[in-house]
Amino acid sequence: MSLTAPNVTKIEFIDGMKIKIFYDGKSKVVDIGDSDLPDRFPSLKQMNFFQKAKLDGGSIAWPDGLHIDLDELVYDFPDTEINHTLPATGNYKTLIAALKRIVE
């Protein structure tokens, strides 16, 4: 399966190093702090610097020239807002709907 580049329209900074990415009618929260990026790019650990990021074409860019590819954030990072719990009660249609939300 070939993935197309996400059409990111907006980013929002949430608590800590979490960024909410709005793309293709969806949204996803990624936690940069849970990745190796702050270790590779120590300037990201400074919150006043971290929150200076802007959308720049197909990436998120910081003033020092650091860019993170949006494809990587959208497709490779886990969504920290996903609730992977299944319903405790209900019929098979409820279960199937919950499973579909998990894999999407």
N, C-alpha and C positions, 0 to 999 in steps of 0.2 A: 504494500500500500504506500503510495506516495503522498506525503503531506504537502499542502500548499502553505505558503507563508501566511501567517495570521495578519489580518488587517487590524492592527492595534490603533485604537482611537483615543485612548486616555490611560494614564496611570495615576494612582493615588497612593500616598504613603499612609500606612496604617501603623500600628504600634510596633516598636522595635525596628527591625530591618525587613518588615513585611511590605510588599508592594502589591496592590490590587491592579490587575491588568484587564482592561476592557477590550475585547476583540471579537469580531464577527458575531455580534449580538450576545456574547457570553462574557463572563468575567471569571477570573481566577486569582487567588491570593498565593503568592510565592514568598517564602521566607529566605531571603538571601543569607541571613545569619546562620541558617542550618546547612549552608553549603561551604565549599572550600574557598569561595571567592574572597571573603574578608582576609583569609590567610595569604592568598596570592596577591591581593591588592589592599594593603593595610589602611589606605586612606578611606576605604568604605566603612571602617569601624568608627569614624568620626561622624556622629549623627548630623551635625550641621553641614558637613560635606555630602553625606549620603543623600540627604533630602534636596540636593541641588540638581538631581538627575532630571533630564528632559527627554521626551521622545525625539529621536533623530532618525527618520526613515525607518529602517528595519531593526533599530536597536534603541537601547536606553543609553544615554551618554551623560558623562560627568564633565565638569570644566577642565579636568586635567587630561582629557582625551580618552579616558577609559570608556569603552563601549561593551555592552553585554547584548548579545544577539537575542532578539525577541523570540525567534524560533526555539532557542534553547529554553528560555523561561516558560514559554507556553507548552511545549511538548515534552520537555525532559524533567522539569521540576515538579514535585508533587504539589497538588492543590491543598493548602493547609485548611481550607474551609470545607472540604468534602467530609461528609458524615457517612462513614462506611458501615453503619449499623443497619441491620435488617429488621423489619417489623416482627414483633413477638407474636402477633395475632394477625389474622386476615386470611384471605383465600389465595390461591396460586397467582391470581392476577396482581394482587398487591405485592407479592414476593417478586414476580417478574418485573414489575415497574420499579421496585427498589433496586434490583440487580442491574437494570438498564441505567439507572442514575449513577451507579457505582462505576460502571465501565465506560461511560461517556466522558 
